[in-house]
Amino acid sequence: MTALRETVIENREMVQPNHANTLDVAHGGNVMKWMDEVGAMSAMRFSGEMCVTARVNQMNFERPIPVGDAAYITAYVYDAGTSSVKVRLIAERENLQTRERKRTTESYFVYVAIDEDNTPTTVPELTVDTDEGERLRREALADDLGRAD
């Protein structure tokens, strides 16, 4: 069993001109790629297996991330099935001089754990052993259900 808090991954990507669109802000495709990579790391940390992206919930880009700011991405596993792993992802823009952060994007990705033959394989049970972990899981489940297709 793996505790929710053990699956938290945080990463920063500095938005450079080559990541930007014509408005000098991060291209949405780059933000999605960064989120997918951090989410996969969280899923792999949880499962102990390689994981592939199976589903991406809607992505709403609430505000841009300008060139020179960092994309600060947080991911954690909040639920798991037999071979599937649900990960909540939050992207924020961070001004590195002031340390101010503002949420830009939030989404829920589903990954599938695969074995060395690229076949779906079982994942452990997710445990929640802290109040903070319980709060994170509760928020993710409530928000994910509100976004369900």
N, C-alpha and C positions, 0 to 999 in steps of 0.2 A: 504494500500500500504506500502511496505517496501523498504527503500532505500538500494542500493547496499552496501554502506559502513557499514551499520548495520549488514550485513551478514558475514563480514570478521571474520574468526576464525584463530588464530595462536596457535600452540602447539609444544612442544618439547618432544621427547622421547629419553632418554639416551640409546645408543646402548650398551647392556650388552652381555657377552659371550653367554648367553642362547638365544639371538636374532641372533647370528652369524652362518654363514656357516663354512665350513672347511678352508676358507681363512681369517677368523677373520674379516669379514665385515658383515653388516646387510644382512640377508637373504631377498631376494626380496619379498617373501610372507609376511614378517613382515612389510616391508615398505608399501606394498599395503594395508595391514590391517590398519595401522596407518592412511594412506591417506583416506581410506574409512570411518573410524570413524570421522575424522575431517570434511570431506565432508558432512557426515550425520548431524553433529552438525550445520554446516552452513545452510544446507537445512531446518532443523527443526527451526532454528532461523528465517529464512525467512518465512516459511509457517505457523508456529505456530501449526504444526501437527507432528506426528511421520512420519518418512520417511524411505523408504527401497530402497536399491540399485537396479536399473533396468538395467543399462548399464555402462560399463567401456570402454572408448576409449582406444586405444593402449597405452601401457606403455613402454617407452624406458628408460633403466637404463644407464644413461650417465657416471656416476662415482659411485664408492662404498662409503659406509659410514662405516668407521672403528669402531671397538669396542673402546669405550671411547669418541667418538664424539657423538653429538646429531643429531637426525633427526629433522629438523626444518620444520614444515609443515604449509603451508598457504592455506586457502580455501576461496572462495567467490562465491556467486550466480551471474551469469552473464546473465541468461535468464530463462524464465519460460513459461510453457504452461498452459493447463487447470488444470492438476494435477501433471505435471512433473516439476522438478527443475534441471537446469543445473548448475553444480558447476565446477569451474576451481580449480585444485589442483597443488601446486608446493611443491616439497620436496627438501630441501637443507641439505648438511652436514654442521654442525657447530662445529668448534673447540672451546670449551668453554674457553680455556685459552687465545687464541688470538682473539676470536670473529669473526674470518674469516668464511665466508659462501661461499659455492659453490653449484650451482644447481646440483641435482642428477637425478631428475625425474619430469616430468610434465605430467598431464593427465586431462581428462575431464570426469566426472562421471554424470550420470543422475539418479536422485532419484524420487520416486513417493510418494506423500503425501497420507497417509491412515488415515481413521477415526478409532473409537474404534471397529468397526466391521471388520477391516482390508480391507476395501473397498476404492479404490481410491477416493480422495476428492479434491475439488478445492483449488487452492492456490491464494494468492493475486497477484496483478500486481506489477512487479518490477519497481521501480523508480530510476532514476539516477539524483542526485541533486548537485553533485560537479564535478569539472573538473577532479579530481583524479578518481572518480567513472566512469566518461565517458571514461577516458583513459583505465582503467582496463577492462571495458566492451568491448570496441573497440578491444583491444588486444586479449581478449578471443574469441570473435566472429570470428575475422580474423584467428586466429590460429586453432580454432575448425573446421572452414569450410575447411581449408587447410588439415586437417586430416580426413575429412569425408570419410566413406567407399565408 
